[in-house]
Amino acid sequence: MGFAQLVIGPAGSGKSTYCSSLQKHCETVGRNIHIVNLDPAAERFDYPVAMDIRELVSLEDVMDQFGLGPNGGLIWCMEHLEDNLDDWLGEELENYMEDDYLVFDCPGQIELFSHVPVLRNFVNHLKSKNFNVCAVYVLDSQFMTDVTKFISGCMASLSAMIQLELPHVNILSKMDLVTNKKDIEDTFSLRCMFSLSRHVLSPSVEYISCTSSEAISLWYLYPDSQFLLSELNQRMAPRFANLNKALIELVDEYSLVSFVPLDLRKKQSMIYILSQIDTCIQYGEDKDVKVRDFEEGSGDD
């Protein structure tokens, strides 16, 4: 059985940076992973590439040959990949053993994982090759300072969950780059007030004394439905009140979308995220427990 991450998300959300950081982390801890580039428009990488879709098709060549724009050309490239799953991808996968761990760095065109069936068919092909697959949806932390962007991000993530039908881990990336500290702290203060009043989350001393990035992480790890609805109603026309309520209920009541913050300054952040993904795909569950051998007389008296 093989294991795979399908790293998806909007363009510029930090997918390749996540893959690069994951590769460096695994190299440090002595764990072997293979990163696959599925973006036919990619130009450079900060990680060693095990497989590259550009060996099959290049966006630049497709645009020149068919006179397509970037979006149409990318769809054409991915459909060409879909037509060659048995040939190109099948041959490439033969180079890897049963327990190998692959990470697929996908392009950032939202249609690919929310509307068109290309990636879903790609996933089904991996499953047919006995791979356990987890979707890793990467969202830029800029969505955390605006309730409308947050709801939009939740809906895009939910659309990908429905389309791909995979175990799903949502990551809030670039938490180490958050700079608008005043807005973040103000938002967190309001979050604490609403949480206290509704007894949803009682902020402890640890929460109140946390850094700005951590504060904003808590805000979206434990979103308060009443506050989100109030913010939406203030930003949108009254005729959208019922729509706002339905959106908030979808996010809050079904608890289908939640986020894990990724702060590249903190080793524990990557460790925690990787453990969540490994649990989803059952990585390591079939390994034997390592028992340390102690020499006789080496213990304390």
PyMOL commands that set and color helices and strands:
alter all, ss='L'
color gray80, all
select helices_A, chain A and resi 15-28+53-55+59-66+70-83+85-93+111-114+118-128+141-145+147-164+175-177+181-198+205-208+212-221+225-235+238-253+267-281
alter helices_A, ss='H'
color red, helices_A
select strands_A, chain A and resi 2-8+34-37+49-52+101-105+131-140+168-173+259-261
alter strands_A, ss='S'
color yellow, strands_A
deselect
rebuild
show_as cartoon
